């Protein structure tokens, strides 16, 4: 059973800039820069038949290239921090693309995503780190310089069963003007 999600890849120059934020936070399990992405829809552990249907359905999603801006460091879990993130600006184009992924997943019978969409790139998973320590880390890093790139495609990823953090594998790529899916490999 594959564990799937869709997302936007980080260009190598953006990944390099984000990787400079690594270190100096005890209890952080840093995500490898090659695994940085902005999740559009977590699909979960699903049957191969549904995986194939989703891969085919994603090819029907139309989108035009749009700008993505990462604007600041933040955290998920204010009282019990669980992830250090680079938050993205929630643009109309990004929201529209995410909603298309959500509609497709629901229509095809994928498990419901209960979390509200918050566009971000996870930089580290946190365990046993208190809020003041994370706050001090973010404050010491100062304002993250805004990072922007043009999204020109989205990706269907798979991951191994775990608590997250990769490694991730690209299963299919969907360029915005010419999306074509390939079937799920056995």
C-alpha atoms as a printed R data frame, in Angstrom:
    type eleno elety resid chain resno       x      y       z
1   ATOM     1    CA   UNK     A     1   0.000  0.000   0.000
2   ATOM     2    CA   UNK     A     2   1.583  3.283  -1.030
3   ATOM     3    CA   UNK     A     3   1.535  6.358   1.231
4   ATOM     4    CA   UNK     A     4   0.887  9.272  -1.126
5   ATOM     5    CA   UNK     A     5   0.689 13.041  -1.132
6   ATOM     6    CA   UNK     A     6   0.795 15.802  -3.717
7   ATOM     7    CA   UNK     A     7   2.964 18.869  -3.538
8   ATOM     8    CA   UNK     A     8   5.164 21.509  -5.078
9   ATOM     9    CA   UNK     A     9   8.872 20.784  -5.288
10  ATOM    10    CA   UNK     A    10  11.366 23.319  -3.993
11  ATOM    11    CA   UNK     A    11  13.818 24.550  -6.623
12  ATOM    12    CA   UNK     A    12  17.416 23.776  -5.697
13  ATOM    13    CA   UNK     A    13  18.317 27.415  -4.986
14  ATOM    14    CA   UNK     A    14  15.365 27.759  -2.582
15  ATOM    15    CA   UNK     A    15  16.242 24.433  -0.922
16  ATOM    16    CA   UNK     A    16  19.824 25.640  -0.456
17  ATOM    17    CA   UNK     A    17  18.636 28.874   1.175
18  ATOM    18    CA   UNK     A    18  16.285 26.966   3.476
19  ATOM    19    CA   UNK     A    19  19.033 24.503   4.392
20  ATOM    20    CA   UNK     A    20  21.080 27.378   5.826
21  ATOM    21    CA   UNK     A    21  18.523 27.508   8.655
22  ATOM    22    CA   UNK     A    22  19.480 23.998   9.835
23  ATOM    23    CA   UNK     A    23  21.168 23.536  13.195
24  ATOM    24    CA   UNK     A    24  21.099 25.171  16.579
25  ATOM    25    CA   UNK     A    25  17.794 23.734  17.770
26  ATOM    26    CA   UNK     A    26  18.147 20.794  20.188
27  ATOM    27    CA   UNK     A    27  15.477 18.140  19.636
28  ATOM    28    CA   UNK     A    28  15.023 18.997  15.962
29  ATOM    29    CA   UNK     A    29  15.088 16.248  13.355
30  ATOM    30    CA   UNK     A    30  16.021 18.229  10.247
31  ATOM    31    CA   UNK     A    31  14.424 17.390   6.920
32  ATOM    32    CA   UNK     A    32  16.902 16.738   4.122
33  ATOM    33    CA   UNK     A    33  16.924 19.633   1.613
34  ATOM    34    CA   UNK     A    34  16.187 17.215  -1.255
35  ATOM    35    CA   UNK     A    35  12.903 16.385   0.528
36  ATOM    36    CA   UNK     A    36  11.663 19.976   0.971
37  ATOM    37    CA   UNK     A    37   8.245 20.466  -0.588
38  ATOM    38    CA   UNK     A    38   4.978 22.308  -0.089
39  ATOM    39    CA   UNK     A    39   2.236 19.718   0.468
40  ATOM    40    CA   UNK     A    40  -0.981 20.296  -1.456
41  ATOM    41    CA   UNK     A    41  -2.900 17.215  -0.279
42  ATOM    42    CA   UNK     A    42  -1.875 14.364   2.016
43  ATOM    43    CA   UNK     A    43  -3.623 11.272   0.678
44  ATOM    44    CA   UNK     A    44  -2.297  8.606   3.025
45  ATOM    45    CA   UNK     A    45  -1.888  4.855   2.833
46  ATOM    46    CA   UNK     A    46  -4.168  3.658   0.040
47  ATOM    47    CA   UNK     A    47  -4.782  0.674  -2.226
48  ATOM    48    CA   UNK     A    48  -2.918  0.499  -5.543
49  ATOM    49    CA   UNK     A    49  -6.186  0.780  -7.494
50  ATOM    50    CA   UNK     A    50  -6.985  4.084  -5.802
51  ATOM    51    CA   UNK     A    51  -3.373  5.209  -6.293
52  ATOM    52    CA   UNK     A    52  -3.749  4.599 -10.045
53  ATOM    53    CA   UNK     A    53  -7.066  6.463 -10.125
54  ATOM    54    CA   UNK     A    54  -5.526  9.423  -8.319
55  ATOM    55    CA   UNK     A    55  -2.481  9.450 -10.613
56  ATOM    56    CA   UNK     A    56  -4.797  9.528 -13.649
57  ATOM    57    CA   UNK     A    57  -7.131 12.092 -12.103
58  ATOM    58    CA   UNK     A    58  -4.307 14.485 -11.274
59  ATOM    59    CA   UNK     A    59  -3.567 14.727 -15.007
60  ATOM    60    CA   UNK     A    60  -6.940 16.436 -15.476
61  ATOM    61    CA   UNK     A    61  -6.108 19.327 -13.137
62  ATOM    62    CA   UNK     A    62  -5.392 22.471 -15.113
63  ATOM    63    CA   UNK     A    63  -3.296 25.300 -13.703
64  ATOM    64    CA   UNK     A    64  -1.135 28.112 -14.962
65  ATOM    65    CA   UNK     A    65   2.312 28.818 -13.498
66  ATOM    66    CA   UNK     A    66   2.184 31.063 -10.439
67  ATOM    67    CA   UNK     A    67   4.528 32.643  -7.904
68  ATOM    68    CA   UNK     A    68   5.071 31.047  -4.508
69  ATOM    69    CA   UNK     A    69   6.524 33.161  -1.715
70  ATOM    70    CA   UNK     A    70   7.941 31.761   1.520
71  ATOM    71    CA   UNK     A    71   7.750 34.615   3.976
72  ATOM    72    CA   UNK     A    72   8.678 33.657   7.535
73  ATOM    73    CA   UNK     A    73   9.657 30.988  10.011
74  ATOM    74    CA   UNK     A    74   6.898 29.604  12.168
75  ATOM    75    CA   UNK     A    75   5.949 26.535  14.165
76  ATOM    76    CA   UNK     A    76   3.096 24.036  14.289
77  ATOM    77    CA   UNK     A    77   1.986 23.343  17.837
78  ATOM    78    CA   UNK     A    78   2.293 26.530  19.857
79  ATOM    79    CA   UNK     A    79   2.267 24.920  23.335
80  ATOM    80    CA   UNK     A    80   3.920 21.659  22.252
81  ATOM    81    CA   UNK     A    81   5.935 22.512  19.133
82  ATOM    82    CA   UNK     A    82   5.983 19.626  16.656
83  ATOM    83    CA   UNK     A    83   7.365 21.175  13.458
84  ATOM    84    CA   UNK     A    84   9.495 24.140  12.413
85  ATOM    85    CA   UNK     A    85   8.219 25.517   9.103
86  ATOM    86    CA   UNK     A    86   8.773 28.181   6.484
87  ATOM    87    CA   UNK     A    87   5.283 29.616   5.979
88  ATOM    88    CA   UNK     A    88   4.121 30.425   2.446
89  ATOM    89    CA   UNK     A    89   1.819 33.231   1.417
90  ATOM    90    CA   UNK     A    90  -1.618 31.775   0.696
91  ATOM    91    CA   UNK     A    91  -2.256 33.148  -2.806
92  ATOM    92    CA   UNK     A    92  -5.433 32.685  -4.849
93  ATOM    93    CA   UNK     A    93  -3.593 30.470  -7.358
94  ATOM    94    CA   UNK     A    94  -2.111 28.253  -4.640
95  ATOM    95    CA   UNK     A    95  -5.470 27.915  -2.880
96  ATOM    96    CA   UNK     A    96  -7.245 27.084  -6.149
97  ATOM    97    CA   UNK     A    97  -4.718 24.346  -6.951
98  ATOM    98    CA   UNK     A    98  -4.973 22.889  -3.450
99  ATOM    99    CA   UNK     A    99  -8.774 22.873  -3.646
100 ATOM   100    CA   UNK     A   100  -8.635 20.980  -6.958
101 ATOM   101    CA   UNK     A   101  -6.448 18.338  -5.300
102 ATOM   102    CA   UNK     A   102  -8.866 18.168  -2.375
103 ATOM   103    CA   UNK     A   103 -11.922 17.785  -4.640
104 ATOM   104    CA   UNK     A   104 -10.244 15.048  -6.685
105 ATOM   105    CA   UNK     A   105  -9.139 13.105  -3.611
106 ATOM   106    CA   UNK     A   106 -12.623 13.249  -2.077
107 ATOM   107    CA   UNK     A   107 -14.368 12.334  -5.334
108 ATOM   108    CA   UNK     A   108 -12.174  9.269  -5.733
109 ATOM   109    CA   UNK     A   109 -12.669  8.142  -2.127
110 ATOM   110    CA   UNK     A   110  -9.320  9.011  -0.520
111 ATOM   111    CA   UNK     A   111  -9.346  9.365   3.275
112 ATOM   112    CA   UNK     A   112 -10.578 12.748   4.484
113 ATOM   113    CA   UNK     A   113  -7.924 15.309   5.378
114 ATOM   114    CA   UNK     A   114  -8.959 16.839   8.692
115 ATOM   115    CA   UNK     A   115  -6.238 19.474   8.938
116 ATOM   116    CA   UNK     A   116  -6.824 22.944   7.514
117 ATOM   117    CA   UNK     A   117  -4.565 23.742   4.568
118 ATOM   118    CA   UNK     A   118  -1.684 25.920   5.752
119 ATOM   119    CA   UNK     A   119   0.867 26.371   2.967
120 ATOM   120    CA   UNK     A   120   4.355 25.722   4.300
121 ATOM   121    CA   UNK     A   121   7.618 23.850   3.920
122 ATOM   122    CA   UNK     A   122   8.542 21.671   6.890
123 ATOM   123    CA   UNK     A   123  12.166 22.266   7.888
124 ATOM   124    CA   UNK     A   124  12.350 20.082  11.009
125 ATOM   125    CA   UNK     A   125  10.230 17.736  13.093
126 ATOM   126    CA   UNK     A   126  10.412 18.604  16.775
127 ATOM   127    CA   UNK     A   127  10.331 16.273  19.752
128 ATOM   128    CA   UNK     A   128  10.803 17.309  23.347
129 ATOM   129    CA   UNK     A   129  11.383 20.953  22.453
130 ATOM   130    CA   UNK     A   130   9.518 23.555  24.480
131 ATOM   131    CA   UNK     A   131   7.885 26.669  23.048
132 ATOM   132    CA   UNK     A   132  10.392 29.144  24.590
133 ATOM   133    CA   UNK     A   133  13.319 27.256  23.007
134 ATOM   134    CA   UNK     A   134  11.695 27.323  19.561
135 ATOM   135    CA   UNK     A   135  10.767 30.966  20.025
136 ATOM   136    CA   UNK     A   136  14.369 31.815  20.908
137 ATOM   137    CA   UNK     A   137  15.606 29.914  17.846
138 ATOM   138    CA   UNK     A   138  13.231 31.825  15.546
139 ATOM   139    CA   UNK     A   139  14.141 35.132  17.171
140 ATOM   140    CA   UNK     A   140  17.878 34.417  16.885
141 ATOM   141    CA   UNK     A   141  17.486 33.658  13.176
142 ATOM   142    CA   UNK     A   142  15.825 37.030  12.703
143 ATOM   143    CA   UNK     A   143  13.398 37.640   9.919
144 ATOM   144    CA   UNK     A   144  13.767 35.008   7.254
145 ATOM   145    CA   UNK     A   145  14.379 36.783   3.962
146 ATOM   146    CA   UNK     A   146  11.398 36.159   1.662
147 ATOM   147    CA   UNK     A   147  12.092 33.436  -0.880
148 ATOM   148    CA   UNK     A   148  10.112 33.256  -4.121
149 ATOM   149    CA   UNK     A   149   9.901 30.874  -7.041
150 ATOM   150    CA   UNK     A   150   7.568 30.115  -9.904
151 ATOM   151    CA   UNK     A   151   5.591 26.899  -9.574
152 ATOM   152    CA   UNK     A   152   5.339 25.295 -13.007
153 ATOM   153    CA   UNK     A   153   4.256 21.790 -12.023
154 ATOM   154    CA   UNK     A   154   3.042 19.667  -9.166
155 ATOM   155    CA   UNK     A   155   4.160 16.218  -8.126
156 ATOM   156    CA   UNK     A   156   2.684 13.000  -6.765
157 ATOM   157    CA   UNK     A   157   5.008 11.765  -4.024
158 ATOM   158    CA   UNK     A   158   5.226  8.528  -2.087
159 ATOM   159    CA   UNK     A   159   6.870  7.978   1.248
160 ATOM   160    CA   UNK     A   160   7.610  5.079   3.489
161 ATOM   161    CA   UNK     A   161   5.402  4.473   6.496
162 ATOM   162    CA   UNK     A   162   6.929  6.538   9.281
163 ATOM   163    CA   UNK     A   163   6.420  9.691  11.267
164 ATOM   164    CA   UNK     A   164   7.300 11.783   8.222
165 ATOM   165    CA   UNK     A   165  10.394 13.472   6.977
166 ATOM   166    CA   UNK     A   166  11.266 11.329   3.999
167 ATOM   167    CA   UNK     A   167  12.859 10.054   2.018
168 ATOM   168    CA   UNK     A   168  10.238 10.901  -0.559
169 ATOM   169    CA   UNK     A   169   9.967  9.480  -4.056
170 ATOM   170    CA   UNK     A   170   8.457 11.252  -7.041
171 ATOM   171    CA   UNK     A   171   5.876  8.927  -8.599
172 ATOM   172    CA   UNK     A   172   4.494 11.287 -11.257
173 ATOM   173    CA   UNK     A   173   5.068 14.846 -12.434
174 ATOM   174    CA   UNK     A   174   2.316 17.118 -13.767
175 ATOM   175    CA   UNK     A   175   3.569 20.184 -15.685
176 ATOM   176    CA   UNK     A   176   0.932 22.888 -15.548
177 ATOM   177    CA   UNK     A   177   0.087 23.279 -19.216
178 ATOM   178    CA   UNK     A   178   0.672 19.678 -20.281
179 ATOM   179    CA   UNK     A   179  -0.178 17.424 -17.327
180 ATOM   180    CA   UNK     A   180   0.111 13.712 -18.138
181 ATOM   181    CA   UNK     A   181   0.070 10.936 -15.566
182 ATOM   182    CA   UNK     A   182   1.776  7.629 -15.725
183 ATOM   183    CA   UNK     A   183   0.318  4.559 -14.085
184 ATOM   184    CA   UNK     A   184   1.358  3.390 -10.669
185 ATOM   185    CA   UNK     A   185   4.386  1.093 -10.874
186 ATOM   186    CA   UNK     A   186   4.137 -2.197  -9.031
